[in-house]
Amino acid sequence: MRRAAGRTPERRPAGVGRVRTHRAASPWLFLLPGLGVIAAFVLYPFLSTVHKAFTDARTLTPGTWVGLRNFRDMLDDEQFWVALRNSVLYVVAVVPLTVLLPLLLALLVHKKLPGVTFFRSAFYTPVVASVVVVSLIWGWLLDDRGLVNGILRFLGAGPVAFLGDQWLLLLSAMALTVWRGLGYYMIIYLAALANVPRELHEAAAVDGAGPLRRFASVTVPALRPTMVLVGALSSVAAFKVFSEVYLLAGPTGGPAGQDTTLVMLVQRTGTGLDGRVGYASALSLAVFVLALLLMLLVLRADRKEAEE
């Protein structure tokens, strides 16, 4: 009995603590390559951009610390306000269309009808196509000697300067952006529509609700989170648009640079042998902050509407 009472505790094997340590460290070993890539290609460039935003750095010179001078110059830059106006107009015009039109397409191709797979693939084709190729094709179509103006001449309407007028050029780029995004957001809506319970539609039909009533009372509330997601994604994408406007308007940003967007202004300012890298970094930081505020505004508006 004394031996039992005074028995020493059992000793753990020597390798148990080491194995537990390895188990705790093994997830980080798997994450390490991904974290290294993020640190090298995302975190470091971001911090470097933030630092250069407060310097007068140029392409071939590191520059010196100038504080908030780049931001004061930004407020006095007329081209910045033109680019900001175009980016805001892009968001206002593009986002409602990219929220509603893909939803209508998803409703059309959601039903199991003959040939519906072909239409799904056709609507998604612009998403996988190169934006450069698609923009060049649109440029050829909308050119003064392009197909669209050829049809207008045949109808007696005369040529329209789609790529020569400030506002028509911007509208053409918006139409291209909406057309390219239809298939992508349609797929998101199709995944959400598959999770809408059929029993809700059947119950609404039993109560005498028609197709439009079921769409407003059943489908839209069920897809509300997805519509908010699409709205947030399309808002940021539209605010940071570059390729469509650049390829249609050219490096100058359309007539007298009046179709320049914020990202185009960043590219134009910070490139070249004498590029103003510091000022371009300040512009990039402003675009980041404005895009973040835009996304938070969309999410806050949705939360406020849900609470009401």
C-alpha positions in Angstrom: 0.0 0.0 0.0 2.8 2.4 0.8 4.5 1.6 -2.5 1.2 2.4 -4.2 0.7 5.7 -2.3 4.3 6.8 -3.0 4.3 5.6 -6.6 6.0 8.1 -8.9 4.0 9.4 -11.8 4.5 7.6 -15.1 7.0 9.2 -17.3 6.0 10.2 -20.8 8.0 9.0 -23.7 10.8 11.4 -24.7 9.4 12.0 -28.1 5.8 12.9 -27.2 6.5 16.6 -26.6 8.5 16.8 -29.8 5.7 15.2 -31.8 3.2 17.7 -30.4 5.5 20.6 -31.3 5.7 19.3 -34.8 2.0 18.9 -35.1 1.5 22.5 -34.0 4.1 23.7 -36.5 3.0 21.6 -39.4 0.0 23.8 -40.5 2.3 26.8 -40.7 4.8 24.9 -42.8 2.0 24.3 -45.3 1.0 27.9 -45.2 4.5 29.2 -45.4 4.8 29.1 -49.3 1.5 30.9 -49.8 2.3 33.5 -47.1 5.7 34.1 -48.7 4.1 34.8 -52.1 1.6 37.1 -50.5 4.3 39.0 -48.6 6.5 39.3 -51.6 3.9 40.2 -54.2 1.1 41.9 -52.2 2.2 43.1 -48.8 5.6 44.5 -49.8 4.4 46.3 -52.9 1.5 47.8 -50.9 3.8 49.1 -48.1 6.3 50.3 -50.7 3.5 52.2 -52.5 2.4 53.8 -49.2 6.0 54.9 -48.5 6.5 56.3 -52.0 3.3 58.2 -51.8 5.0 60.6 -49.4 8.1 61.1 -51.5 9.0 62.8 -54.8 10.3 59.6 -56.3 10.7 59.2 -60.0 11.4 56.3 -62.3 15.2 56.5 -62.0 15.5 58.3 -58.6 14.4 57.1 -55.2 13.3 60.6 -54.2 13.1 62.3 -50.8 10.4 62.7 -48.2 7.9 65.4 -49.0 5.1 64.7 -46.6 1.6 65.5 -47.9 2.7 67.5 -50.9 1.6 64.8 -53.4 -1.9 64.8 -52.0 -2.1 68.6 -52.1 -1.0 68.5 -55.7 -3.7 65.9 -56.3 -6.4 68.2 -55.1 -5.1 71.0 -57.4 -4.8 68.6 -60.4 -7.7 69.2 -62.8 -7.0 65.9 -64.5 -7.5 64.1 -61.2 -11.0 65.5 -60.9 -11.8 64.6 -64.5 -10.7 61.0 -63.8 -12.6 60.9 -60.5 -15.7 62.1 -62.3 -15.4 59.4 -65.0 -14.8 56.6 -62.4 -17.8 57.7 -60.4 -20.0 57.9 -63.5 -18.8 54.4 -64.4 -19.9 53.0 -61.1 -23.3 54.7 -61.3 -24.0 53.5 -64.8 -22.5 50.0 -64.7 -23.3 48.6 -61.3 -27.2 48.6 -61.5 -26.9 46.9 -64.9 -24.5 44.3 -63.7 -26.7 43.5 -60.8 -30.0 43.2 -62.7 -29.1 41.9 -66.2 -27.2 38.8 -65.0 -30.1 38.0 -62.7 -32.5 38.1 -65.7 -30.1 35.9 -67.7 -29.8 33.5 -64.9 -33.6 33.2 -64.6 -33.8 32.5 -68.3 -31.1 29.7 -68.4 -32.0 28.3 -65.0 -34.9 26.3 -66.4 -34.1 22.9 -68.0 -35.0 23.5 -71.6 -33.6 22.1 -74.8 -30.4 23.8 -75.8 -30.0 25.8 -72.6 -26.4 24.5 -72.2 -25.5 26.2 -75.5 -26.9 29.5 -74.2 -25.1 29.2 -70.9 -21.8 28.7 -72.7 -22.5 31.5 -75.2 -23.2 34.0 -72.4 -20.1 32.9 -70.5 -17.8 33.1 -73.5 -16.9 36.9 -73.1 -15.7 36.1 -69.6 -13.0 33.7 -70.8 -12.1 35.8 -73.9 -9.1 38.1 -73.6 -10.1 41.6 -72.7 -7.6 42.9 -75.3 -9.1 40.9 -78.1 -12.7 41.8 -77.1 -11.9 45.5 -76.8 -10.2 45.5 -80.2 -13.2 43.8 -81.8 -15.5 46.4 -80.2 -13.2 49.1 -81.5 -13.5 47.8 -85.0 -17.2 47.5 -84.7 -17.7 51.1 -83.4 -15.1 52.7 -85.7 -16.3 55.3 -88.2 -15.9 52.6 -90.9 -17.0 49.7 -88.7 -20.0 47.4 -89.0 -22.2 49.5 -86.7 -21.7 52.7 -88.7 -22.1 50.8 -91.9 -25.5 49.6 -90.8 -26.4 53.2 -89.7 -25.3 54.5 -93.1 -27.5 51.9 -94.8 -30.4 53.0 -92.7 -29.7 56.6 -93.5 -28.8 57.6 -90.0 -25.3 58.6 -90.9 -22.0 57.7 -89.1 -21.9 58.2 -85.3 -18.6 59.1 -83.7 -18.7 56.4 -81.0 -14.9 56.6 -80.5 -14.6 60.3 -81.2 -17.1 61.9 -78.8 -16.3 62.2 -75.1 -19.6 60.8 -73.8 -20.3 58.2 -76.5 -16.8 56.8 -76.0 -17.4 56.5 -72.2 -20.8 54.9 -72.8 -19.3 52.5 -75.3 -16.7 51.4 -72.7 -19.5 51.0 -70.1 -21.4 48.8 -72.5 -18.3 46.7 -73.1 -17.8 46.3 -69.3 -21.4 45.2 -68.8 -21.3 42.8 -71.7 -18.1 41.1 -70.4 -19.4 40.8 -66.9 -22.8 39.3 -67.7 -21.6 35.7 -67.9 -19.5 35.9 -64.8 -22.2 37.3 -62.5 -24.8 35.0 -64.2 -22.9 32.0 -62.9 -23.0 33.4 -59.4 -26.7 33.9 -59.6 -27.2 30.4 -61.0 -25.5 28.9 -58.0 -27.7 31.0 -55.7 -30.9 30.1 -57.6 -30.1 26.4 -57.1 -30.4 27.0 -53.3 -33.8 28.7 -53.4 -36.3 26.2 -51.9 -38.9 25.1 -54.4 -41.4 24.7 -51.7 -41.5 28.5 -51.3 -42.5 29.0 -55.0 -45.1 26.2 -54.7 -46.6 27.7 -51.6 -46.8 31.1 -53.3 -48.4 29.6 -56.4 -51.0 27.9 -54.2 -51.8 31.3 -52.7 -52.4 32.6 -56.2 -49.2 34.5 -56.8 -48.2 34.9 -60.5 -44.7 34.7 -61.9 -43.9 38.4 -61.2 -45.3 38.2 -57.7 -43.3 35.1 -57.0 -40.2 36.8 -58.3 -40.6 39.8 -56.1 -41.8 37.9 -53.0 -39.7 34.8 -53.1 -36.7 35.0 -55.5 -35.5 38.5 -54.7 -35.5 38.1 -50.9 -33.7 34.7 -51.3 -31.1 36.2 -53.6 -30.5 39.4 -51.5 -27.1 38.4 -50.1 -26.0 37.4 -53.6 -27.2 40.7 -55.1 -25.2 42.5 -52.4 -22.1 40.5 -53.3 -22.5 41.2 -57.0 -23.0 44.9 -56.2 -19.9 45.1 -54.1 -17.7 43.2 -56.6 -19.0 45.2 -59.6 -18.6 48.5 -57.8 -15.0 48.0 -57.1 -14.3 46.6 -60.5 -16.1 49.5 -62.2 -14.3 52.0 -60.0 -10.9 50.5 -61.0 -11.7 50.1 -64.7 -8.7 50.4 -67.0 -8.5 48.0 -70.0 -11.8 48.8 -71.7 -11.4 52.6 -71.6 -7.7 52.4 -72.4 -8.1 50.2 -75.4 -11.1 52.1 -76.8 -9.9 55.6 -76.0 -6.1 55.1 -76.4 -3.3 56.2 -74.1 -4.4 59.8 -74.2 -7.8 59.0 -72.6 -10.1 60.1 -75.5 -10.6 63.6 -76.8 -8.3 66.0 -74.8 -8.0 63.3 -72.1 -11.7 63.8 -71.0 -12.3 60.0 -70.7 -9.4 59.2 -68.4 -10.2 57.1 -65.4 -8.3 57.0 -62.1 -6.3 53.9 -62.9 -5.4 55.3 -66.3 -4.2 58.4 -64.7 -2.0 56.3 -62.4 -0.6 54.4 -65.3 0.1 57.6 -67.3 1.7 59.5 -64.4 3.9 56.7 -63.1 5.4 55.2 -66.3 8.1 56.4 -68.6 11.7 57.3 -67.9 10.6 60.5 -66.1 7.5 59.0 -64.5 6.4 60.7 -61.3 6.4 57.5 -59.2 5.7 59.3 -56.0 2.6 61.2 -57.3 1.4 58.0 -59.0 1.7 56.1 -55.7 -0.4 58.8 -54.0 -3.0 58.4 -56.7 -2.9 54.6 -56.2 -3.4 55.1 -52.4 -6.3 57.4 -53.1 -7.9 54.8 -55.4 -7.5 52.1 -52.8 -9.1 54.2 -50.0 -12.0 55.3 -52.3 -12.6 51.7 -53.5 -12.6 50.5 -49.8 -15.1 53.3 -48.8 -17.3 52.4 -51.8 -17.5 48.7 -50.7 -18.1 49.7 -47.1 -20.9 52.0 -48.3 -22.6 49.2 -50.2 -22.4 46.8 -47.3 -23.6 49.5 -44.8 -26.6 50.4 -47.1 -27.6 46.7 -47.3 -27.3 46.3 -43.5 -29.4 49.4 -42.9 -32.1 48.2 -45.3 -32.1 44.7 -43.7 -32.6 46.2 -40.3 -35.5 48.3 -41.5 
